[in-house]
Amino acid sequence: MTFKIHPGNATRPRREMKGLAMAVMLVSVLLSCSHEAPITVPLYSARLEPPELSSKSRGVSPGFTINRPNEIVIIPDGIADPPTFNNPKLRTGKPSLRLSPHLGVAVLKRFELSYGIYSGFMLRSQLFGEGREASTVGNKSMTLSVGYNFTSNSRELTKSDRPGSDQIVAEYDWRLNSLRSNLLFGYRFHRSVLYYCGAFYESFSLSGHLDQYAYPDIIENDQKYVFNGQGVKQGLGMGVEFLFDAKVAEQSIIYTLQVSEISWGSLSTDTILNHSLTVKYYF
């Protein structure tokens, strides 16, 4: 018995291997040329906490909030030569969840000072209604809050010049100042359930710099850039608080929903939804 090998069948695997090798090389080239390093600024949502404050002074309320910030792309590529400015975009995709610890202190009756890692300082004053300890079903409350926050970030941008080695080609630093306020109205539906809603307004001011360093085929010469911007985030929010009796302190679980719009330079977003979950303890 004899077997015949047709030349056409023998060369087909070779052609397929050559095609596969060329495809891999093309993808590698595209990936190496499409490296981008966007510079983004996160806008953290304001904490819309229940409008019933403590009716006694020197009470403390530690807790934490879980939410996602909105991110503004200030510069789409920090290693582009030259970089693009004055074209801010809302970053697509969902940013990672952030855990923000915070602490509130009842300085006076129905007057609270609080601080959060991502939300900054907040002064809250209950304008009418019973405080949390004396609140009963049907209690109506209103609280005015004003706050300030400062965040900053710095980072080095790199481009691999050979496998296993990174070369710094740029670095940036920015600072963001924000002022915020909200007015919230609450209604105690049940001894352990409080509904509330209201409006909030936040203004932002950004300043920063970008330093680029000459690198073959990427950046021609050393350059220094200064960038800045202003923005506003405003909208409506609603929340619900559930109270639970604990052995040492009263525990609170709060869910809030915010509907807002962001204006930043030429950027004006459509309606944005933000959710947050907060756990607090009242001592």
Sequence and secondary structure as in RCSB ss.txt:
>XXXX:A:sequence
MTFKIHPGNATRPRREMKGLAMAVMLVSVLLSCSHEAPITVPLYSARLEPPELSSKSRGVSPGFTINRPNEIVII
PDGIADPPTFNNPKLRTGKPSLRLSPHLGVAVLKRFELSYGIYSGFMLRSQLFGEGREASTVGNKSMTLSVGYNF
TSNSRELTKSDRPGSDQIVAEYDWRLNSLRSNLLFGYRFHRSVLYYCGAFYESFSLSGHLDQYAYPDIIENDQKY
VFNGQGVKQGLGMGVEFLFDAKVAEQSIIYTLQVSEISWGSLSTDTILNHSLTVKYYF
>XXXX:A:secstr
      HHHHHHHHHHHHHHHHHHHHHHHHHHH     EEEEE       S   SSTT EEEEEEEE  EEEEEE
S TTSSS   S  EE  S    EEEEEEEEEEETTEEEEEETTTEEEEEEEEES  TTT  TT EEEEEEEEEEE
EEEEEEEEEEEETTEEEEEEEEEEEEEEEEEEEEEEEEEETTEEEEEEEEEEEEEEEEEEEE  BTTTBSS EEE
EEEEEEEEEEEEEEEEEEEE SSSEEEEEEEEEEEEEEETTEE   EEEEEEEEEEE 
